[in-house]
Amino acid sequence: MAGPGSPLTTHVLNTAMGVPGSHMALSLYQQDSSTAAWNLITTGTTNDDGRCPGLITRERFTSGVYKMHFETGQYWESLGQTSFYPYVEIVFTIDSTSEKFHVPLLLSRFSYSTYRGS
């Protein structure tokens, strides 16, 4: 994992229970522009606040298409519940690496949403 000044951050919120989505496994990928293959950058787990600090360094953060893969099925299973979504993938494009990007995941067992924060 990168240091705390990551230009890309996420925050998982369990909206069904009104708590952070803590201890959820996630992976960050970047798509190879010539082959369209996904290259793993890092893996991590959300902390008690539902955040995963240090996803990527400023040096590694380049323009392109990225994907965050969240293991939502495992998360709900750890809470003794089932989920309609075994995982959630959020795919987004980074054009300006000088900006900070925040990509939260708002989650319940049967729905999810996301948006581009700052």
N, C-alpha and C positions, 0 to 999 in steps of 0.2 A: 504494500500500500504506500501511497505517496504521503507527503507531509501534510500538515493541517491547512496549508494555503491552497487547496485544490480549486481550480477554476470551475469544476463541475461538482455539484453536490446533490444529494437526494435526502428525502425525509419520508418515511412510511408512516401513515396514520391509519389506525384501525378505527374507522368511522362507526362501525357497528357497536363498539364498546366504548368509544370516546377516549382511547389511549394510544400511545405510540405503538407502532408495529415493531417491537423490539425483538432482537435475536432472529431476524430473517436473513437467510443466505441470499446473496446477490452476486451477479457477475457483470462486468463491463466489457464490451466488445467494440471494435472499430471495423468497419467494412473496408476490405481492400478494393480500391476503385477500379483496378484492372481485372480482377477475377470475381468480384462480388462475394468472396469468401469472408466469413466473420473471424477476426483474429482476437483472441482473448487478451485483454489488457491486465485485468486484475479480478480477484474474487474477494469478497468480504462478508461481514455480517453486521446488521444494524445494531447499534448500541441500545442502552436502556431508553434513550430518548427517540429511538426510531431513525437515527441518522447513521451514516456511514462515512465518517470523515476521511479525507485523504484518498479519494478515488483515483486521482491522476495528477501527475506533476504538470506544472506550467510548460516544461520542456517537451513532455510527451503529448501534450494537448495540441493537436493539429486539426486543421479544417477537414471535414469529412462527415460520414454517416456513422452514428454510434447506436449501440443497443444496450439497454440495461435489462437484465434478465433477473426477475425476482421469484424466488421459490415459495410462492404463496400457499401451495398445497401442504408443504411441510410445516409452514408457519401455523396454519389452522389446525393441522393434525396435532401439533405440540400443545394446542389449547384444548384438545379433546373434541374438536369440531371437524366437519367436512367442508369442502369448498367446491364450488362449481368450476373454478379456475385452478388447475394444477400448477400453473405458473403464469406470470404476466411479463410480457416483453414490451418495452417502450423504445421505439426507434425514432431517432431525431437527427437533424442535420445541424452541424456547427459550421457557420460561415466566417465568423469573426472570433478569433481566439483571444482577442484582447478583452472580451467581455467575460463576466461571470455568469454561469448558467446553473439554475436550480431546477431540478426535475423531481417534484414530489409525486408520491403514489398515495392516493386516498382509496381505502380498501374496505370492503365488507365481504362476506362469504359469497355473495351473488352479484357483486358489481365492483367496478373500480373506475377511477378517473385520474387524470393527470393534467398538468399545465406547465407552461414555461414560466418559472419564477425568476428572481434575480438574486 
